């Protein structure tokens, strides 16, 4: 059975060439870019910018505030939003909770209809389950045979009382893309709000929130070579008056998210998003070539690619084998998404795609990233070939 293999990032580039495990789990988390670490360190210690950016009027706090606002601008620039539309959170999970619960609770009574899909992250599905328990109605769209949530399916699910639609831009297990432009137009015509989970999308696809019909969008730093524990929520003009805060205690972040801001993490996210914007085109082309190389090496093996026939990013590859197999500990990847790994249950995304339980348990996810190499791809293909052709112990 394939499984998640423990792995640690080597201290130096030289050591990375001799590491005992090959990292193919970038969709779970990315290592923090060294340039991001350097900026974060500048915010720590007595000689750093350690002041309270939220409430201090003295020079220490003002310097910290300037860095926070610069980071807000960097995040906004990557997605072409206005800085004041970016609200800091602890990560995409909190952003999703704020978007979904915030819109639902702002209605004043637990009535109305929400649309999502069976392919969403648990941060969305579990939040919707909680809202259903309080009286809201939720429809979960089923993907087509290629793993896509289509505008037609969305249109058919709309009801007179639909007030919110929540779909992810890039699926965390399949790498498939959702046509949020076409779907957003339908949602806007209906009068509902449209929330998009973009945790897996930043740095991989172009996002233009000045043009896209999206009202709320969730971001995460640690999926984009930034630190864990920091994220953001884009709040568009239509959503601003229809969103209720979930964390109270000071009215920070325009009253939408109270709490002392973590300057070093925020600065790290800003720097990570700035770098992502600078290298996105080159990085996309390089990872696309690595994906093609990997698939070429796997050609002829008893394995199929999930979601390959619809639009997708090259970074994530979901493979289902025709037989049981056992992988070497040398390969660090996921047999399920991070949100399901604690239960060791088959991925709800794969089951939602229509795979049988046995097929889902024979599926692995390889995700490529900024530090992936041709050597690693070739070695991974060899290990997978060995696992598929050798008898299971």
C-alpha positions as CSV (number, residue, x, y, z in Angstrom):
1,X,0.0,0.0,0.0
2,X,1.3,3.4,-0.9
3,X,1.8,5.8,2.1
4,X,3.1,9.1,3.2
5,X,6.8,8.8,4.0
6,X,8.4,11.1,6.7
7,X,10.9,13.5,5.2
8,X,13.0,16.4,6.3
9,X,14.4,19.2,4.1
10,X,18.2,19.2,4.0
11,X,20.1,22.2,5.3
12,X,22.0,23.0,2.2
13,X,21.7,22.7,-1.6
14,X,24.7,20.3,-1.6
15,X,23.0,18.0,0.9
16,X,19.8,18.0,-1.2
17,X,21.6,16.1,-3.9
18,X,22.4,13.2,-1.5
19,X,19.2,13.2,0.6
20,X,17.9,9.7,1.2
21,X,14.3,10.6,0.3
22,X,12.9,12.3,-2.8
23,X,10.3,14.9,-2.0
24,X,7.1,14.7,-4.2
25,X,4.6,16.2,-1.8
26,X,4.6,19.9,-2.7
27,X,0.8,19.9,-2.7
28,X,0.8,19.1,1.0
29,X,3.3,21.8,1.8
30,X,6.3,23.6,0.2
31,X,9.6,24.3,1.8
32,X,10.1,27.9,2.7
33,X,12.2,29.7,0.1
34,X,15.5,30.9,1.5
35,X,14.7,34.5,0.3
36,X,11.5,34.4,2.4
37,X,13.4,33.1,5.5
38,X,15.8,36.0,5.2
39,X,13.0,38.6,5.2
40,X,11.3,36.9,8.2
41,X,14.5,36.9,10.3
42,X,14.7,40.6,9.9
43,X,11.4,40.9,11.8
44,X,12.7,38.9,14.9
45,X,14.9,39.7,17.8
46,X,15.8,43.0,19.5
47,X,17.5,44.3,16.4
48,X,14.6,43.3,14.2
49,X,11.2,44.9,13.4
50,X,9.5,43.3,16.4
51,X,7.0,46.1,17.3
52,X,3.2,45.6,17.5
53,X,1.9,46.6,14.0
54,X,-1.7,46.7,15.1
55,X,-1.8,49.1,18.0
56,X,1.6,50.8,18.7
57,X,2.0,54.5,17.8
58,X,5.7,54.6,18.4
59,X,8.5,54.1,15.9
60,X,8.8,50.3,16.6
61,X,5.1,49.7,15.8
62,X,5.1,52.0,12.9
63,X,8.0,50.2,11.2
64,X,6.2,46.9,11.7
65,X,3.0,48.4,10.3
66,X,4.8,49.5,7.2
67,X,6.1,46.0,6.6
68,X,2.7,44.5,7.1
69,X,1.1,46.9,4.6
70,X,3.9,46.3,2.1
71,X,3.2,42.6,2.4
72,X,-0.5,43.2,1.9
73,X,0.4,45.1,-1.3
74,X,2.6,42.2,-2.5
75,X,-0.2,39.7,-2.0
76,X,-2.7,42.0,-3.7
77,X,-0.3,42.5,-6.7
78,X,-0.1,38.7,-7.4
79,X,-3.9,38.4,-7.8
80,X,-4.5,42.0,-9.1
81,X,-6.6,43.1,-6.1
82,X,-6.5,46.3,-4.1
83,X,-4.5,46.0,-0.8
84,X,-7.5,47.0,1.3
85,X,-9.3,43.9,0.0
86,X,-6.8,41.6,1.6
87,X,-7.6,40.4,5.1
88,X,-4.9,38.5,7.1
89,X,-5.8,35.1,8.6
90,X,-3.9,32.1,10.0
91,X,-4.2,30.2,6.8
92,X,-6.6,29.0,4.1
93,X,-8.6,27.0,6.6
94,X,-9.5,30.1,8.6
95,X,-10.1,32.0,5.4
96,X,-12.6,29.4,4.2
97,X,-14.3,29.4,7.6
98,X,-14.5,33.2,7.6
99,X,-15.9,33.3,4.1
100,X,-18.5,30.5,4.5
101,X,-19.6,31.1,8.1
102,X,-19.2,34.8,7.7
103,X,-21.6,35.1,4.8
104,X,-24.1,32.5,6.2
105,X,-24.3,34.1,9.7
106,X,-24.6,37.6,8.3
107,X,-28.0,36.6,6.9
108,X,-29.4,36.8,10.5
109,X,-31.2,33.5,10.3
110,X,-30.1,29.9,9.3
111,X,-32.0,29.7,6.1
112,X,-30.9,29.6,2.4
113,X,-29.0,27.4,0.0
114,X,-25.3,27.0,-0.6
115,X,-23.6,25.2,-3.6
116,X,-20.2,23.5,-3.4
117,X,-18.8,20.2,-4.7
118,X,-17.7,16.8,-3.6
119,X,-14.1,17.6,-4.6
120,X,-13.5,20.4,-2.1
121,X,-10.9,20.5,0.7
122,X,-12.1,19.4,4.1
123,X,-11.8,23.0,5.3
124,X,-14.8,23.7,3.1
125,X,-16.7,20.4,3.4
126,X,-16.5,20.3,7.2
127,X,-17.5,23.9,7.5
128,X,-20.5,23.3,5.3
129,X,-21.4,20.3,7.3
130,X,-21.4,22.5,10.4
131,X,-23.7,25.0,8.6
132,X,-26.0,22.3,7.5
133,X,-26.4,21.3,11.2
134,X,-27.6,24.8,11.9
135,X,-30.3,24.8,9.2
136,X,-28.7,25.8,5.9
137,X,-29.2,23.7,2.8
138,X,-26.2,22.6,0.8
139,X,-25.9,21.0,-2.6
140,X,-22.7,19.2,-3.5
141,X,-22.0,19.1,-7.2
142,X,-20.6,15.9,-8.7
143,X,-17.7,16.2,-11.2
144,X,-18.0,15.0,-14.8
145,X,-16.0,11.9,-15.9
146,X,-12.9,14.0,-16.4
147,X,-13.0,15.5,-12.9
148,X,-14.4,18.9,-13.9
149,X,-17.1,20.9,-12.1
150,X,-18.9,22.4,-15.1
151,X,-20.9,25.7,-15.4
152,X,-23.8,23.6,-16.6
153,X,-23.9,21.6,-13.4
154,X,-23.7,24.8,-11.4
155,X,-26.6,26.4,-13.3
156,X,-28.8,23.3,-12.8
157,X,-28.2,23.4,-9.1
158,X,-29.1,27.0,-8.5
159,X,-32.3,27.7,-6.5
160,X,-34.2,30.9,-5.8
161,X,-32.7,30.9,-2.3
162,X,-29.1,30.2,-3.3
163,X,-26.9,32.9,-1.7
164,X,-23.4,31.4,-1.8
165,X,-21.3,29.2,-4.1
166,X,-17.9,27.8,-3.0
167,X,-15.5,26.0,-5.3
168,X,-11.8,25.6,-5.5
169,X,-9.7,26.9,-8.3
170,X,-7.1,24.1,-8.4
171,X,-7.9,20.7,-6.9
172,X,-5.4,19.7,-4.3
173,X,-5.3,16.0,-5.2
174,X,-5.9,16.0,-9.0
175,X,-4.5,19.4,-10.1
176,X,-7.6,20.0,-12.1
177,X,-8.8,23.5,-12.8
178,X,-12.3,24.9,-12.3
179,X,-13.6,27.5,-14.8
180,X,-14.2,30.1,-12.2
181,X,-14.7,32.8,-14.8
182,X,-17.7,31.1,-16.5
183,X,-19.1,29.9,-13.2
184,X,-18.6,33.2,-11.5
185,X,-20.6,35.0,-14.3
186,X,-23.6,32.6,-13.7
187,X,-23.4,33.1,-9.9
188,X,-23.2,36.9,-10.3
189,X,-26.2,36.9,-12.6
190,X,-28.1,35.0,-10.0
191,X,-27.2,37.5,-7.3
192,X,-25.3,35.1,-5.0
193,X,-21.8,35.5,-3.7
194,X,-18.9,33.4,-5.1
195,X,-16.1,32.1,-2.9
196,X,-13.0,30.4,-4.4
197,X,-10.5,28.4,-2.5
198,X,-7.2,29.3,-4.2
199,X,-4.7,27.7,-1.8
200,X,-3.3,25.5,-4.5
201,X,-3.4,28.1,-7.3
202,X,-1.1,31.0,-6.3
203,X,2.1,31.0,-8.3
204,X,0.7,28.3,-10.7
205,X,-2.1,30.1,-12.6
206,X,-2.9,33.7,-13.4
207,X,-5.4,35.3,-11.1
208,X,-7.0,38.6,-11.9
209,X,-9.5,39.6,-9.3
210,X,-10.0,43.0,-11.0
211,X,-11.6,41.1,-13.8
212,X,-12.9,37.7,-12.4
213,X,-16.4,37.6,-11.0
214,X,-15.2,36.4,-7.6
215,X,-16.3,37.9,-4.3
216,X,-14.2,36.0,-1.8
217,X,-10.9,34.1,-2.4
218,X,-8.8,32.1,0.2
219,X,-5.0,32.0,0.1
220,X,-2.3,30.1,2.0
221,X,1.4,31.0,2.3
222,X,2.8,27.5,2.9
223,X,1.5,26.2,-0.4
224,X,3.6,29.0,-2.1
225,X,7.0,28.6,-0.4
226,X,6.0,30.8,2.5
227,X,5.6,30.0,6.2
228,X,2.8,27.9,7.8
229,X,0.3,29.7,10.0
230,X,-0.5,32.6,7.8
231,X,-3.0,33.2,5.0
232,X,-5.4,35.8,3.7
233,X,-8.9,36.2,2.4
234,X,-9.8,38.5,-0.5
235,X,-13.0,40.3,0.3
236,X,-14.5,42.0,-2.8
237,X,-16.9,45.0,-2.8
238,X,-20.1,42.8,-3.0
239,X,-19.0,40.7,-0.1
240,X,-17.8,43.4,2.3
241,X,-21.3,44.3,3.7
242,X,-22.4,40.6,3.7
243,X,-19.6,39.2,5.8
244,X,-19.6,38.7,9.6
245,X,-16.4,38.4,11.6
246,X,-15.6,35.1,13.3
247,X,-12.9,36.2,15.7
248,X,-13.5,39.2,17.9
249,X,-11.3,41.2,20.2
250,X,-10.2,44.6,19.0
251,X,-11.7,45.1,15.6
252,X,-8.5,44.6,13.6
253,X,-8.4,44.0,9.8
254,X,-11.4,46.3,9.1
255,X,-13.3,44.6,11.9
256,X,-13.2,41.2,10.1
257,X,-10.4,39.4,12.0
258,X,-9.2,40.6,15.4
259,X,-5.8,39.7,16.8
260,X,-2.2,40.9,17.0
261,X,-0.7,40.6,13.6
262,X,2.3,38.2,13.2
263,X,4.7,40.5,11.4
264,X,7.3,38.0,10.5
265,X,4.8,35.5,9.0
266,X,2.9,38.2,7.1
267,X,6.2,39.6,5.7
268,X,7.1,36.0,4.7
269,X,3.8,35.6,2.9
270,X,4.3,38.9,1.1
271,X,7.8,38.0,0.0
272,X,6.7,34.5,-1.1
273,X,3.9,35.9,-3.2
274,X,6.2,38.5,-4.7
275,X,8.7,35.8,-5.7
276,X,5.8,33.7,-7.1
277,X,4.8,36.5,-9.4
278,X,8.4,36.9,-10.6
279,X,9.1,33.3,-11.5
280,X,5.7,31.9,-12.4
281,X,6.1,31.8,-16.2
282,X,9.6,30.2,-16.0
283,X,8.6,27.9,-13.2
284,X,5.5,26.7,-14.9
285,X,7.4,25.8,-18.1
286,X,10.1,23.9,-16.1
287,X,7.6,21.9,-14.1
288,X,5.5,21.2,-17.2
289,X,8.7,19.7,-18.8
290,X,9.3,17.6,-15.6
291,X,5.8,16.3,-15.7
292,X,6.2,15.3,-19.3
293,X,9.4,13.6,-18.5
294,X,7.9,11.6,-15.6
295,X,4.9,10.5,-17.7
296,X,7.2,9.4,-20.5
297,X,9.2,7.3,-18.1
298,X,5.9,5.7,-16.8
299,X,4.5,5.0,-20.2
300,X,3.5,1.4,-20.6
301,X,3.1,0.7,-16.9
302,X,-0.3,-0.5,-15.5
303,X,-1.2,3.0,-14.2
304,X,-3.6,5.7,-15.3
305,X,-3.7,9.5,-14.7
306,X,-6.7,10.9,-13.0
307,X,-8.1,14.2,-14.3
308,X,-5.8,14.3,-17.3
309,X,-8.4,15.0,-19.9
310,X,-9.5,18.3,-18.4
311,X,-7.6,21.5,-17.7
312,X,-5.0,21.1,-15.0
313,X,-1.8,22.5,-13.6
314,X,1.4,20.4,-14.3
315,X,2.5,20.4,-10.6
316,X,0.1,17.7,-9.4
317,X,-0.2,14.1,-10.7
318,X,-2.7,11.6,-9.5
319,X,-2.0,8.0,-10.5
320,X,-4.1,4.9,-10.0
321,X,-2.5,1.5,-10.4
322,X,-4.3,-1.6,-11.8
323,X,-2.9,-3.7,-8.9
324,X,-1.8,-3.4,-5.3
325,X,1.8,-2.3,-4.9
326,X,4.3,-1.2,-2.2
327,X,6.6,1.8,-2.7
328,X,10.1,2.3,-1.4
329,X,10.6,4.6,1.6
330,X,12.9,6.6,-0.7
331,X,9.9,8.2,-2.3
332,X,8.1,10.9,-0.2
333,X,4.6,11.3,-1.6
334,X,1.0,11.1,-0.5
335,X,-1.5,8.3,-0.9
336,X,-4.2,10.8,0.2
337,X,-4.5,14.5,0.8
338,X,-3.1,15.9,4.0
339,X,-6.6,16.6,5.2
340,X,-7.4,12.8,5.1
341,X,-4.1,11.3,6.2
342,X,-4.9,11.2,9.9
343,X,-7.8,8.8,9.3
344,X,-6.0,6.8,6.6
345,X,-9.3,6.6,4.8
346,X,-9.7,6.6,1.0
347,X,-9.6,10.1,-0.4
348,X,-13.1,11.7,-0.6
349,X,-11.9,13.4,-3.8
350,X,-11.1,10.2,-5.5
351,X,-14.4,8.7,-4.4
352,X,-16.2,11.8,-5.6
353,X,-14.5,11.3,-8.9
354,X,-16.2,7.9,-9.2
355,X,-13.3,5.6,-8.3
356,X,-14.1,2.5,-6.3
357,X,-12.7,2.2,-2.8
358,X,-10.1,-0.3,-3.9
359,X,-9.0,1.9,-6.8
360,X,-8.7,4.9,-4.4
361,X,-6.5,2.9,-2.1
362,X,-4.3,2.1,-5.1
363,X,-3.8,5.8,-6.0
364,X,-0.8,8.0,-5.2
365,X,-0.3,11.7,-5.6
366,X,3.0,13.1,-6.8
367,X,3.4,16.8,-6.7
368,X,6.3,18.7,-8.2
369,X,7.7,22.1,-7.2
370,X,10.4,24.7,-7.3
371,X,13.2,22.4,-6.2
372,X,12.3,19.3,-8.2
373,X,15.0,18.0,-10.6
374,X,15.2,15.8,-13.6
375,X,17.3,13.3,-11.6
376,X,14.5,13.1,-8.9
377,X,11.9,12.6,-11.6
378,X,13.9,9.8,-13.2
379,X,14.5,8.1,-9.9
380,X,10.9,8.4,-8.9
381,X,9.8,6.7,-12.2
382,X,12.2,3.9,-11.6
383,X,10.9,3.3,-8.0
384,X,7.3,3.3,-9.2
385,X,8.1,0.9,-12.0
386,X,9.9,-1.4,-9.6
387,X,6.9,-1.3,-7.2
388,X,4.4,-2.0,-10.0
389,X,6.3,-4.9,-11.6
390,X,7.5,-6.7,-8.5
391,X,5.2,-9.0,-6.5
392,X,3.6,-7.4,-3.3
393,X,5.4,-8.8,-0.2
